[in-house]
Structure formats: structure tokens, C-alpha cells
Amino acid sequence: MAKTSTKARAQKKPKHKTREVRRCFKCGRKRGYMRDFNLCRICFRELASKGELPGIRKSSW
């Protein structure tokens, strides 16, 4: 879990566009982030396993 201060800092508009940090909206993690879902890989997996992400299901082959 990220501190609330780092979450707040990430939401501010940066001075330069390259300094933008995308964070998971659920936990605030910045590594393993998926832009399509605004989630980190851990939260994505939890929500997908519960069936709370529409159109996503576990693959099996």
C-alpha cells in the first residue's frame, strides 16, 4: 500500500509530462500497472478471480 501523500502527489499535474506517475486506483502501487484497467497486476488478478471485471476470465488450455 502506498502512503496517502504519494497518492496525492501522483494525482497532481507534473511540471513535465515525462514525470507523470500512473498508479493503481485501488492500492496506489506504481509498478506492474495496466493502463487498460487502471489497476496493478495484483489487484487485477484479485478482481478477475472474483469475477468483478466484465469480459475477463481465467484462461485454461
PDBQT receptor file of N, H, CA, C and O in Angstrom, charges set to zero:
ATOM      1  N   MET A   1       0.834  -1.187   0.000  1.00  0.00    +0.000 N 
ATOM      2  CA  MET A   1       0.000   0.000   0.000  1.00  0.00    +0.000 C 
ATOM      3  C   MET A   1       0.873   1.243   0.000  1.00  0.00    +0.000 C 
ATOM      4  O   MET A   1       1.814   1.365   0.784  1.00  0.00    +0.000 OA
ATOM      5  N   ALA A   2       0.544   2.151  -0.887  1.00  0.00    +0.000 N 
ATOM      6  H   ALA A   2      -0.221   2.052  -1.524  1.00  0.00    +0.000 HD
ATOM      7  CA  ALA A   2       1.266   3.415  -0.959  1.00  0.00    +0.000 C 
ATOM      8  C   ALA A   2       0.719   4.378   0.085  1.00  0.00    +0.000 C 
ATOM      9  O   ALA A   2      -0.451   4.315   0.465  1.00  0.00    +0.000 OA
ATOM     10  N   LYS A   3       1.596   5.274   0.541  1.00  0.00    +0.000 N 
ATOM     11  H   LYS A   3       2.546   5.325   0.233  1.00  0.00    +0.000 HD
ATOM     12  CA  LYS A   3       1.166   6.286   1.509  1.00  0.00    +0.000 C 
ATOM     13  C   LYS A   3       0.195   7.243   0.829  1.00  0.00    +0.000 C 
ATOM     14  O   LYS A   3       0.231   7.421  -0.389  1.00  0.00    +0.000 OA
ATOM     15  N   THR A   4      -0.662   7.850   1.619  1.00  0.00    +0.000 N 
ATOM     16  H   THR A   4      -0.692   7.706   2.608  1.00  0.00    +0.000 HD
ATOM     17  CA  THR A   4      -1.627   8.791   1.050  1.00  0.00    +0.000 C 
ATOM     18  C   THR A   4      -0.927  10.001   0.458  1.00  0.00    +0.000 C 
ATOM     19  O   THR A   4      -1.431  10.603  -0.490  1.00  0.00    +0.000 OA
ATOM     20  N   SER A   5       0.224  10.367   1.003  1.00  0.00    +0.000 N 
ATOM     21  H   SER A   5       0.634   9.878   1.773  1.00  0.00    +0.000 HD
ATOM     22  CA  SER A   5       0.948  11.520   0.452  1.00  0.00    +0.000 C 
ATOM     23  C   SER A   5       1.481  11.224  -0.952  1.00  0.00    +0.000 C 
ATOM     24  O   SER A   5       1.483  12.106  -1.810  1.00  0.00    +0.000 OA
ATOM     25  N   THR A   6       1.930   9.994  -1.190  1.00  0.00    +0.000 N 
ATOM     26  H   THR A   6       1.929   9.277  -0.493  1.00  0.00    +0.000 HD
ATOM     27  CA  THR A   6       2.424   9.658  -2.529  1.00  0.00    +0.000 C 
ATOM     28  C   THR A   6       1.278   9.532  -3.525  1.00  0.00    +0.000 C 
ATOM     29  O   THR A   6       1.445   9.846  -4.704  1.00  0.00    +0.000 OA
ATOM     30  N   LYS A   7       0.114   9.075  -3.061  1.00  0.00    +0.000 N 
ATOM     31  H   LYS A   7      -0.021   8.820  -2.104  1.00  0.00    +0.000 HD
ATOM     32  CA  LYS A   7      -1.054   9.018  -3.935  1.00  0.00    +0.000 C 
ATOM     33  C   LYS A   7      -1.483  10.417  -4.338  1.00  0.00    +0.000 C 
ATOM     34  O   LYS A   7      -1.808  10.666  -5.500  1.00  0.00    +0.000 OA
ATOM     35  N   ALA A   8      -1.483  11.331  -3.375  1.00  0.00    +0.000 N 
ATOM     36  H   ALA A   8      -1.220  11.129  -2.432  1.00  0.00    +0.000 HD
ATOM     37  CA  ALA A   8      -1.883  12.711  -3.647  1.00  0.00    +0.000 C 
ATOM     38  C   ALA A   8      -0.892  13.380  -4.593  1.00  0.00    +0.000 C 
ATOM     39  O   ALA A   8      -1.294  14.129  -5.484  1.00  0.00    +0.000 OA
ATOM     40  N   ARG A   9       0.390  13.117  -4.405  1.00  0.00    +0.000 N 
ATOM     41  H   ARG A   9       0.716  12.509  -3.681  1.00  0.00    +0.000 HD
ATOM     42  CA  ARG A   9       1.410  13.707  -5.269  1.00  0.00    +0.000 C 
ATOM     43  C   ARG A   9       1.279  13.194  -6.704  1.00  0.00    +0.000 C 
ATOM     44  O   ARG A   9       1.535  13.936  -7.653  1.00  0.00    +0.000 OA
ATOM     45  N   ALA A  10       0.885  11.935  -6.868  1.00  0.00    +0.000 N 
ATOM     46  H   ALA A  10       0.677  11.332  -6.097  1.00  0.00    +0.000 HD
ATOM     47  CA  ALA A  10       0.737  11.354  -8.200  1.00  0.00    +0.000 C 
ATOM     48  C   ALA A  10      -0.463  11.948  -8.938  1.00  0.00    +0.000 C 
ATOM     49  O   ALA A  10      -0.479  11.959 -10.169  1.00  0.00    +0.000 OA
ATOM     50  N   GLN A  11      -1.457  12.435  -8.215  1.00  0.00    +0.000 N 
ATOM     51  H   GLN A  11      -1.444  12.426  -7.215  1.00  0.00    +0.000 HD
ATOM     52  CA  GLN A  11      -2.644  12.993  -8.858  1.00  0.00    +0.000 C 
ATOM     53  C   GLN A  11      -2.431  14.425  -9.337  1.00  0.00    +0.000 C 
ATOM     54  O   GLN A  11      -3.169  14.904 -10.198  1.00  0.00    +0.000 OA
ATOM     55  N   LYS A  12      -1.426  15.117  -8.786  1.00  0.00    +0.000 N 
ATOM     56  H   LYS A  12      -0.827  14.728  -8.087  1.00  0.00    +0.000 HD
ATOM     57  CA  LYS A  12      -1.137  16.480  -9.225  1.00  0.00    +0.000 C 
ATOM     58  C   LYS A  12      -0.595  16.473 -10.646  1.00  0.00    +0.000 C 
ATOM     59  O   LYS A  12       0.015  15.496 -11.080  1.00  0.00    +0.000 OA
ATOM     60  N   LYS A  13      -0.817  17.561 -11.363  1.00  0.00    +0.000 N 
ATOM     61  H   LYS A  13      -1.312  18.354 -11.010  1.00  0.00    +0.000 HD
ATOM     62  CA  LYS A  13      -0.269  17.686 -12.712  1.00  0.00    +0.000 C 
ATOM     63  C   LYS A  13       1.225  17.954 -12.597  1.00  0.00    +0.000 C 
ATOM     64  O   LYS A  13       1.626  18.909 -11.932  1.00  0.00    +0.000 OA
ATOM     65  N   PRO A  14       2.062  17.128 -13.237  1.00  0.00    +0.000 N 
ATOM     66  CA  PRO A  14       3.507  17.307 -13.106  1.00  0.00    +0.000 C 
ATOM     67  C   PRO A  14       4.011  18.504 -13.920  1.00  0.00    +0.000 C 
ATOM     68  O   PRO A  14       3.352  18.980 -14.844  1.00  0.00    +0.000 OA
ATOM     69  N   LYS A  15       5.184  18.963 -13.548  1.00  0.00    +0.000 N 
ATOM     70  H   LYS A  15       5.721  18.576 -12.797  1.00  0.00    +0.000 HD
ATOM     71  CA  LYS A  15       5.811  20.081 -14.254  1.00  0.00    +0.000 C 
ATOM     72  C   LYS A  15       6.128  19.692 -15.698  1.00  0.00    +0.000 C 
ATOM     73  O   LYS A  15       5.953  20.492 -16.617  1.00  0.00    +0.000 OA
ATOM     74  N   HIS A  16       6.586  18.477 -15.885  1.00  0.00    +0.000 N 
ATOM     75  H   HIS A  16       6.727  17.827 -15.138  1.00  0.00    +0.000 HD
ATOM     76  CA  HIS A  16       6.895  17.949 -17.209  1.00  0.00    +0.000 C 
ATOM     77  C   HIS A  16       6.106  16.662 -17.421  1.00  0.00    +0.000 C 
ATOM     78  O   HIS A  16       5.884  15.899 -16.481  1.00  0.00    +0.000 OA
ATOM     79  N   LYS A  17       5.688  16.426 -18.654  1.00  0.00    +0.000 N 
ATOM     80  H   LYS A  17       5.868  17.045 -19.419  1.00  0.00    +0.000 HD
ATOM     81  CA  LYS A  17       4.839  15.267 -18.951  1.00  0.00    +0.000 C 
ATOM     82  C   LYS A  17       5.534  13.942 -18.650  1.00  0.00    +0.000 C 
ATOM     83  O   LYS A  17       4.872  12.970 -18.286  1.00  0.00    +0.000 OA
ATOM     84  N   THR A  18       6.855  13.887 -18.796  1.00  0.00    +0.000 N 
ATOM     85  H   THR A  18       7.393  14.677 -19.091  1.00  0.00    +0.000 HD
ATOM     86  CA  THR A  18       7.570  12.638 -18.569  1.00  0.00    +0.000 C 
ATOM     87  C   THR A  18       7.624  12.256 -17.088  1.00  0.00    +0.000 C 
ATOM     88  O   THR A  18       7.954  11.118 -16.757  1.00  0.00    +0.000 OA
ATOM     89  N   ARG A  19       7.313  13.168 -16.223  1.00  0.00    +0.000 N 
ATOM     90  H   ARG A  19       7.045  14.093 -16.492  1.00  0.00    +0.000 HD
ATOM     91  CA  ARG A  19       7.327  12.885 -14.780  1.00  0.00    +0.000 C 
ATOM     92  C   ARG A  19       6.018  12.282 -14.274  1.00  0.00    +0.000 C 
ATOM     93  O   ARG A  19       5.892  11.976 -13.088  1.00  0.00    +0.000 OA
ATOM     94  N   GLU A  20       5.064  12.116 -15.154  1.00  0.00    +0.000 N 
ATOM     95  H   GLU A  20       5.167  12.365 -16.117  1.00  0.00    +0.000 HD
ATOM     96  CA  GLU A  20       3.770  11.574 -14.758  1.00  0.00    +0.000 C 
ATOM     97  C   GLU A  20       3.929  10.146 -14.241  1.00  0.00    +0.000 C 
ATOM     98  O   GLU A  20       4.584   9.320 -14.877  1.00  0.00    +0.000 OA
ATOM     99  N   VAL A  21       3.331   9.859 -13.090  1.00  0.00    +0.000 N 
ATOM    100  H   VAL A  21       2.799  10.529 -12.573  1.00  0.00    +0.000 HD
ATOM    101  CA  VAL A  21       3.388   8.524 -12.494  1.00  0.00    +0.000 C 
ATOM    102  C   VAL A  21       1.973   7.975 -12.445  1.00  0.00    +0.000 C 
ATOM    103  O   VAL A  21       1.093   8.551 -11.806  1.00  0.00    +0.000 OA
ATOM    104  N   ARG A  22       1.764   6.864 -13.119  1.00  0.00    +0.000 N 
ATOM    105  H   ARG A  22       2.479   6.396 -13.638  1.00  0.00    +0.000 HD
ATOM    106  CA  ARG A  22       0.439   6.232 -13.096  1.00  0.00    +0.000 C 
ATOM    107  C   ARG A  22       0.410   5.227 -11.959  1.00  0.00    +0.000 C 
ATOM    108  O   ARG A  22       1.330   4.426 -11.798  1.00  0.00    +0.000 OA
ATOM    109  N   ARG A  23      -0.649   5.277 -11.177  1.00  0.00    +0.000 N 
ATOM    110  H   ARG A  23      -1.397   5.928 -11.308  1.00  0.00    +0.000 HD
ATOM    111  CA  ARG A  23      -0.774   4.401 -10.018  1.00  0.00    +0.000 C 
ATOM    112  C   ARG A  23      -2.108   3.676 -10.046  1.00  0.00    +0.000 C 
ATOM    113  O   ARG A  23      -3.088   4.160 -10.611  1.00  0.00    +0.000 OA
ATOM    114  N   CYS A  24      -2.123   2.518  -9.429  1.00  0.00    +0.000 N 
ATOM    115  H   CYS A  24      -1.327   2.125  -8.970  1.00  0.00    +0.000 HD
ATOM    116  CA  CYS A  24      -3.346   1.728  -9.274  1.00  0.00    +0.000 C 
ATOM    117  C   CYS A  24      -4.326   2.541  -8.433  1.00  0.00    +0.000 C 
ATOM    118  O   CYS A  24      -3.954   3.067  -7.384  1.00  0.00    +0.000 OA
ATOM    119  N   PHE A  25      -5.575   2.647  -8.886  1.00  0.00    +0.000 N 
ATOM    120  H   PHE A  25      -5.877   2.220  -9.738  1.00  0.00    +0.000 HD
ATOM    121  CA  PHE A  25      -6.529   3.450  -8.135  1.00  0.00    +0.000 C 
ATOM    122  C   PHE A  25      -6.972   2.756  -6.850  1.00  0.00    +0.000 C 
ATOM    123  O   PHE A  25      -7.474   3.404  -5.932  1.00  0.00    +0.000 OA
ATOM    124  N   LYS A  26      -6.789   1.457  -6.788  1.00  0.00    +0.000 N 
ATOM    125  H   LYS A  26      -6.381   0.931  -7.534  1.00  0.00    +0.000 HD
ATOM    126  CA  LYS A  26      -7.239   0.709  -5.612  1.00  0.00    +0.000 C 
ATOM    127  C   LYS A  26      -6.212   0.725  -4.484  1.00  0.00    +0.000 C 
ATOM    128  O   LYS A  26      -6.555   1.013  -3.338  1.00  0.00    +0.000 OA
ATOM    129  N   CYS A  27      -4.944   0.416  -4.805  1.00  0.00    +0.000 N 
ATOM    130  H   CYS A  27      -4.665   0.182  -5.736  1.00  0.00    +0.000 HD
ATOM    131  CA  CYS A  27      -3.928   0.312  -3.752  1.00  0.00    +0.000 C 
ATOM    132  C   CYS A  27      -2.827   1.354  -3.861  1.00  0.00    +0.000 C 
ATOM    133  O   CYS A  27      -2.108   1.582  -2.888  1.00  0.00    +0.000 OA
ATOM    134  N   GLY A  28      -2.672   1.992  -5.010  1.00  0.00    +0.000 N 
ATOM    135  H   GLY A  28      -3.256   1.807  -5.800  1.00  0.00    +0.000 HD
ATOM    136  CA  GLY A  28      -1.660   3.018  -5.167  1.00  0.00    +0.000 C 
ATOM    137  C   GLY A  28      -0.320   2.522  -5.659  1.00  0.00    +0.000 C 
ATOM    138  O   GLY A  28       0.636   3.295  -5.722  1.00  0.00    +0.000 OA
ATOM    139  N   ARG A  29      -0.225   1.259  -6.006  1.00  0.00    +0.000 N 
ATOM    140  H   ARG A  29      -1.001   0.631  -5.955  1.00  0.00    +0.000 HD
ATOM    141  CA  ARG A  29       1.038   0.690  -6.484  1.00  0.00    +0.000 C 
ATOM    142  C   ARG A  29       1.381   1.262  -7.859  1.00  0.00    +0.000 C 
ATOM    143  O   ARG A  29       0.499   1.436  -8.699  1.00  0.00    +0.000 OA
ATOM    144  N   LYS A  30       2.674   1.556  -8.088  1.00  0.00    +0.000 N 
ATOM    145  H   LYS A  30       3.390   1.414  -7.405  1.00  0.00    +0.000 HD
ATOM    146  CA  LYS A  30       3.069   2.125  -9.373  1.00  0.00    +0.000 C 
ATOM    147  C   LYS A  30       3.738   1.112 -10.293  1.00  0.00    +0.000 C 
ATOM    148  O   LYS A  30       3.804   1.337 -11.501  1.00  0.00    +0.000 OA
ATOM    149  N   ARG A  31       4.226   0.023  -9.763  1.00  0.00    +0.000 N 
ATOM    150  H   ARG A  31       4.172  -0.160  -8.781  1.00  0.00    +0.000 HD
ATOM    151  CA  ARG A  31       4.874  -0.988 -10.596  1.00  0.00    +0.000 C 
ATOM    152  C   ARG A  31       3.865  -2.066 -10.967  1.00  0.00    +0.000 C 
ATOM    153  O   ARG A  31       2.989  -2.404 -10.171  1.00  0.00    +0.000 OA
ATOM    154  N   GLY A  32       3.988  -2.606 -12.177  1.00  0.00    +0.000 N 
ATOM    155  H   GLY A  32       4.699  -2.331 -12.824  1.00  0.00    +0.000 HD
ATOM    156  CA  GLY A  32       3.057  -3.635 -12.645  1.00  0.00    +0.000 C 
ATOM    157  C   GLY A  32       1.695  -3.064 -12.957  1.00  0.00    +0.000 C 
ATOM    158  O   GLY A  32       0.678  -3.721 -12.736  1.00  0.00    +0.000 OA
ATOM    159  N   TYR A  33       1.661  -1.828 -13.477  1.00  0.00    +0.000 N 
ATOM    160  H   TYR A  33       2.487  -1.294 -13.657  1.00  0.00    +0.000 HD
ATOM    161  CA  TYR A  33       0.417  -1.103 -13.738  1.00  0.00    +0.000 C 
ATOM    162  C   TYR A  33      -0.117  -1.430 -15.126  1.00  0.00    +0.000 C 
ATOM    163  O   TYR A  33       0.654  -1.494 -16.084  1.00  0.00    +0.000 OA
ATOM    164  N   MET A  34      -1.425  -1.639 -15.248  1.00  0.00    +0.000 N 
ATOM    165  H   MET A  34      -2.052  -1.587 -14.470  1.00  0.00    +0.000 HD
ATOM    166  CA  MET A  34      -2.067  -1.888 -16.530  1.00  0.00    +0.000 C 
ATOM    167  C   MET A  34      -2.953  -0.695 -16.870  1.00  0.00    +0.000 C 
ATOM    168  O   MET A  34      -3.924  -0.410 -16.170  1.00  0.00    +0.000 OA
ATOM    169  N   ARG A  35      -2.609  -0.005 -17.949  1.00  0.00    +0.000 N 
ATOM    170  H   ARG A  35      -1.820  -0.237 -18.518  1.00  0.00    +0.000 HD
ATOM    171  CA  ARG A  35      -3.342   1.204 -18.326  1.00  0.00    +0.000 C 
ATOM    172  C   ARG A  35      -4.795   0.930 -18.689  1.00  0.00    +0.000 C 
ATOM    173  O   ARG A  35      -5.671   1.749 -18.410  1.00  0.00    +0.000 OA
ATOM    174  N   ASP A  36      -5.053  -0.212 -19.308  1.00  0.00    +0.000 N 
ATOM    175  H   ASP A  36      -4.342  -0.877 -19.535  1.00  0.00    +0.000 HD
ATOM    176  CA  ASP A  36      -6.410  -0.513 -19.759  1.00  0.00    +0.000 C 
ATOM    177  C   ASP A  36      -7.403  -0.584 -18.605  1.00  0.00    +0.000 C 
ATOM    178  O   ASP A  36      -8.585  -0.287 -18.780  1.00  0.00    +0.000 OA
ATOM    179  N   PHE A  37      -6.931  -0.976 -17.434  1.00  0.00    +0.000 N 
ATOM    180  H   PHE A  37      -5.971  -1.218 -17.291  1.00  0.00    +0.000 HD
ATOM    181  CA  PHE A  37      -7.824  -1.178 -16.292  1.00  0.00    +0.000 C 
ATOM    182  C   PHE A  37      -7.558  -0.234 -15.133  1.00  0.00    +0.000 C 
ATOM    183  O   PHE A  37      -8.321  -0.231 -14.167  1.00  0.00    +0.000 OA
ATOM    184  N   ASN A  38      -6.492   0.575 -15.195  1.00  0.00    +0.000 N 
ATOM    185  H   ASN A  38      -5.872   0.573 -15.980  1.00  0.00    +0.000 HD
ATOM    186  CA  ASN A  38      -6.087   1.455 -14.091  1.00  0.00    +0.000 C 
ATOM    187  C   ASN A  38      -5.816   0.665 -12.815  1.00  0.00    +0.000 C 
ATOM    188  O   ASN A  38      -6.074   1.150 -11.713  1.00  0.00    +0.000 OA
ATOM    189  N   LEU A  39      -5.302  -0.540 -12.965  1.00  0.00    +0.000 N 
ATOM    190  H   LEU A  39      -5.093  -0.934 -13.860  1.00  0.00    +0.000 HD
ATOM    191  CA  LEU A  39      -5.032  -1.421 -11.832  1.00  0.00    +0.000 C 
ATOM    192  C   LEU A  39      -3.615  -1.969 -11.921  1.00  0.00    +0.000 C 
ATOM    193  O   LEU A  39      -3.038  -2.058 -13.005  1.00  0.00    +0.000 OA
ATOM    194  N   CYS A  40      -3.063  -2.333 -10.773  1.00  0.00    +0.000 N 
ATOM    195  H   CYS A  40      -3.532  -2.261  -9.893  1.00  0.00    +0.000 HD
ATOM    196  CA  CYS A  40      -1.797  -3.056 -10.779  1.00  0.00    +0.000 C 
ATOM    197  C   CYS A  40      -2.104  -4.535 -11.020  1.00  0.00    +0.000 C 
ATOM    198  O   CYS A  40      -3.262  -4.951 -10.988  1.00  0.00    +0.000 OA
ATOM    199  N   ARG A  41      -1.071  -5.307 -11.258  1.00  0.00    +0.000 N 
ATOM    200  H   ARG A  41      -0.131  -4.968 -11.284  1.00  0.00    +0.000 HD
ATOM    201  CA  ARG A  41      -1.267  -6.716 -11.598  1.00  0.00    +0.000 C 
ATOM    202  C   ARG A  41      -1.895  -7.507 -10.458  1.00  0.00    +0.000 C 
ATOM    203  O   ARG A  41      -2.644  -8.453 -10.698  1.00  0.00    +0.000 OA
ATOM    204  N   ILE A  42      -1.595  -7.125  -9.218  1.00  0.00    +0.000 N 
ATOM    205  H   ILE A  42      -0.986  -6.356  -9.023  1.00  0.00    +0.000 HD
ATOM    206  CA  ILE A  42      -2.112  -7.854  -8.059  1.00  0.00    +0.000 C 
ATOM    207  C   ILE A  42      -3.611  -7.610  -7.894  1.00  0.00    +0.000 C 
ATOM    208  O   ILE A  42      -4.383  -8.552  -7.713  1.00  0.00    +0.000 OA
ATOM    209  N   CYS A  43      -4.017  -6.342  -7.956  1.00  0.00    +0.000 N 
ATOM    210  H   CYS A  43      -3.390  -5.577  -8.103  1.00  0.00    +0.000 HD
ATOM    211  CA  CYS A  43      -5.445  -6.019  -7.838  1.00  0.00    +0.000 C 
ATOM    212  C   CYS A  43      -6.232  -6.552  -9.026  1.00  0.00    +0.000 C 
ATOM    213  O   CYS A  43      -7.376  -6.980  -8.881  1.00  0.00    +0.000 OA
ATOM    214  N   PHE A  44      -5.609  -6.524 -10.209  1.00  0.00    +0.000 N 
ATOM    215  H   PHE A  44      -4.679  -6.176 -10.327  1.00  0.00    +0.000 HD
ATOM    216  CA  PHE A  44      -6.255  -7.069 -11.401  1.00  0.00    +0.000 C 
ATOM    217  C   PHE A  44      -6.559  -8.542 -11.212  1.00  0.00    +0.000 C 
ATOM    218  O   PHE A  44      -7.655  -9.008 -11.522  1.00  0.00    +0.000 OA
ATOM    219  N   ARG A  45      -5.588  -9.265 -10.705  1.00  0.00    +0.000 N 
ATOM    220  H   ARG A  45      -4.697  -8.886 -10.453  1.00  0.00    +0.000 HD
ATOM    221  CA  ARG A  45      -5.769 -10.699 -10.509  1.00  0.00    +0.000 C 
ATOM    222  C   ARG A  45      -6.850 -10.998  -9.471  1.00  0.00    +0.000 C 
ATOM    223  O   ARG A  45      -7.657 -11.909  -9.654  1.00  0.00    +0.000 OA
ATOM    224  N   GLU A  46      -6.861 -10.227  -8.381  1.00  0.00    +0.000 N 
ATOM    225  H   GLU A  46      -6.206  -9.487  -8.232  1.00  0.00    +0.000 HD
ATOM    226  CA  GLU A  46      -7.883 -10.419  -7.341  1.00  0.00    +0.000 C 
ATOM    227  C   GLU A  46      -9.282 -10.187  -7.899  1.00  0.00    +0.000 C 
ATOM    228  O   GLU A  46     -10.178 -11.007  -7.699  1.00  0.00    +0.000 OA
ATOM    229  N   LEU A  47      -9.469  -9.068  -8.597  1.00  0.00    +0.000 N 
ATOM    230  H   LEU A  47      -8.741  -8.402  -8.759  1.00  0.00    +0.000 HD
ATOM    231  CA  LEU A  47     -10.790  -8.737  -9.131  1.00  0.00    +0.000 C 
ATOM    232  C   LEU A  47     -11.212  -9.699 -10.233  1.00  0.00    +0.000 C 
ATOM    233  O   LEU A  47     -12.388 -10.047 -10.339  1.00  0.00    +0.000 OA
ATOM    234  N   ALA A  48     -10.261 -10.129 -11.051  1.00  0.00    +0.000 N 
ATOM    235  H   ALA A  48      -9.305  -9.847 -10.964  1.00  0.00    +0.000 HD
ATOM    236  CA  ALA A  48     -10.589 -11.078 -12.118  1.00  0.00    +0.000 C 
ATOM    237  C   ALA A  48     -10.993 -12.429 -11.546  1.00  0.00    +0.000 C 
ATOM    238  O   ALA A  48     -11.898 -13.079 -12.069  1.00  0.00    +0.000 OA
ATOM    239  N   SER A  49     -10.329 -12.857 -10.474  1.00  0.00    +0.000 N 
ATOM    240  H   SER A  49      -9.594 -12.329 -10.049  1.00  0.00    +0.000 HD
ATOM    241  CA  SER A  49     -10.671 -14.144  -9.853  1.00  0.00    +0.000 C 
ATOM    242  C   SER A  49     -12.064 -14.117  -9.241  1.00  0.00    +0.000 C 
ATOM    243  O   SER A  49     -12.777 -15.121  -9.251  1.00  0.00    +0.000 OA
ATOM    244  N   LYS A  50     -12.449 -12.956  -8.706  1.00  0.00    +0.000 N 
ATOM    245  H   LYS A  50     -11.870 -12.140  -8.698  1.00  0.00    +0.000 HD
ATOM    246  CA  LYS A  50     -13.779 -12.813  -8.116  1.00  0.00    +0.000 C 
ATOM    247  C   LYS A  50     -14.861 -12.636  -9.171  1.00  0.00    +0.000 C 
ATOM    248  O   LYS A  50     -16.049 -12.750  -8.870  1.00  0.00    +0.000 OA
ATOM    249  N   GLY A  51     -14.451 -12.354 -10.422  1.00  0.00    +0.000 N 
ATOM    250  H   GLY A  51     -13.485 -12.262 -10.666  1.00  0.00    +0.000 HD
ATOM    251  CA  GLY A  51     -15.415 -12.138 -11.494  1.00  0.00    +0.000 C 
ATOM    252  C   GLY A  51     -15.976 -10.737 -11.513  1.00  0.00    +0.000 C 
ATOM    253  O   GLY A  51     -17.065 -10.519 -12.043  1.00  0.00    +0.000 OA
ATOM    254  N   GLU A  52     -15.254  -9.768 -10.942  1.00  0.00    +0.000 N 
ATOM    255  H   GLU A  52     -14.369  -9.945 -10.511  1.00  0.00    +0.000 HD
ATOM    256  CA  GLU A  52     -15.747  -8.397 -10.856  1.00  0.00    +0.000 C 
ATOM    257  C   GLU A  52     -15.312  -7.532 -12.036  1.00  0.00    +0.000 C 
ATOM    258  O   GLU A  52     -15.729  -6.379 -12.139  1.00  0.00    +0.000 OA
ATOM    259  N   LEU A  53     -14.473  -8.075 -12.932  1.00  0.00    +0.000 N 
ATOM    260  H   LEU A  53     -14.134  -9.012 -12.848  1.00  0.00    +0.000 HD
ATOM    261  CA  LEU A  53     -14.084  -7.350 -14.138  1.00  0.00    +0.000 C 
ATOM    262  C   LEU A  53     -14.857  -7.937 -15.312  1.00  0.00    +0.000 C 
ATOM    263  O   LEU A  53     -14.660  -9.104 -15.651  1.00  0.00    +0.000 OA
ATOM    264  N   PRO A  54     -15.729  -7.157 -15.938  1.00  0.00    +0.000 N 
ATOM    265  CA  PRO A  54     -16.524  -7.704 -17.038  1.00  0.00    +0.000 C 
ATOM    266  C   PRO A  54     -15.655  -8.045 -18.245  1.00  0.00    +0.000 C 
ATOM    267  O   PRO A  54     -14.782  -7.271 -18.637  1.00  0.00    +0.000 OA
ATOM    268  N   GLY A  55     -15.908  -9.208 -18.822  1.00  0.00    +0.000 N 
ATOM    269  H   GLY A  55     -16.618  -9.837 -18.504  1.00  0.00    +0.000 HD
ATOM    270  CA  GLY A  55     -15.199  -9.638 -20.016  1.00  0.00    +0.000 C 
ATOM    271  C   GLY A  55     -13.872 -10.313 -19.753  1.00  0.00    +0.000 C 
ATOM    272  O   GLY A  55     -13.192 -10.707 -20.701  1.00  0.00    +0.000 OA
ATOM    273  N   ILE A  56     -13.478 -10.460 -18.496  1.00  0.00    +0.000 N 
ATOM    274  H   ILE A  56     -14.030 -10.140 -17.726  1.00  0.00    +0.000 HD
ATOM    275  CA  ILE A  56     -12.200 -11.096 -18.152  1.00  0.00    +0.000 C 
ATOM    276  C   ILE A  56     -12.503 -12.417 -17.455  1.00  0.00    +0.000 C 
ATOM    277  O   ILE A  56     -13.290 -12.479 -16.510  1.00  0.00    +0.000 OA
ATOM    278  N   ARG A  57     -11.860 -13.466 -17.945  1.00  0.00    +0.000 N 
ATOM    279  H   ARG A  57     -11.220 -13.416 -18.713  1.00  0.00    +0.000 HD
ATOM    280  CA  ARG A  57     -11.987 -14.747 -17.252  1.00  0.00    +0.000 C 
ATOM    281  C   ARG A  57     -10.666 -15.473 -17.317  1.00  0.00    +0.000 C 
ATOM    282  O   ARG A  57      -9.843 -15.203 -18.192  1.00  0.00    +0.000 OA
ATOM    283  N   LYS A  58     -10.462 -16.377 -16.410  1.00  0.00    +0.000 N 
ATOM    284  H   LYS A  58     -11.130 -16.597 -15.699  1.00  0.00    +0.000 HD
ATOM    285  CA  LYS A  58      -9.208 -17.110 -16.322  1.00  0.00    +0.000 C 
ATOM    286  C   LYS A  58      -9.058 -18.042 -17.526  1.00  0.00    +0.000 C 
ATOM    287  O   LYS A  58      -9.991 -18.751 -17.903  1.00  0.00    +0.000 OA
ATOM    288  N   SER A  59      -7.887 -18.024 -18.105  1.00  0.00    +0.000 N 
ATOM    289  H   SER A  59      -7.129 -17.448 -17.799  1.00  0.00    +0.000 HD
ATOM    290  CA  SER A  59      -7.666 -18.871 -19.280  1.00  0.00    +0.000 C 
ATOM    291  C   SER A  59      -7.323 -20.294 -18.862  1.00  0.00    +0.000 C 
ATOM    292  O   SER A  59      -6.737 -20.522 -17.804  1.00  0.00    +0.000 OA
ATOM    293  N   SER A  60      -7.693 -21.230 -19.696  1.00  0.00    +0.000 N 
ATOM    294  H   SER A  60      -8.169 -21.044 -20.556  1.00  0.00    +0.000 HD
ATOM    295  CA  SER A  60      -7.308 -22.623 -19.469  1.00  0.00    +0.000 C 
ATOM    296  C   SER A  60      -7.174 -23.289 -20.826  1.00  0.00    +0.000 C 
ATOM    297  O   SER A  60      -8.013 -23.093 -21.705  1.00  0.00    +0.000 OA
ATOM    298  N   TRP A  61      -6.132 -24.069 -20.997  1.00  0.00    +0.000 N 
ATOM    299  H   TRP A  61      -5.451 -24.229 -20.283  1.00  0.00    +0.000 HD
ATOM    300  CA  TRP A  61      -5.931 -24.764 -22.267  1.00  0.00    +0.000 C 
ATOM    301  C   TRP A  61      -5.256 -26.080 -22.052  1.00  0.00    +0.000 C 
ATOM    302  O   TRP A  61      -5.003 -26.808 -23.012  1.00  0.00    +0.000 OA
TER     303      TRP A  61
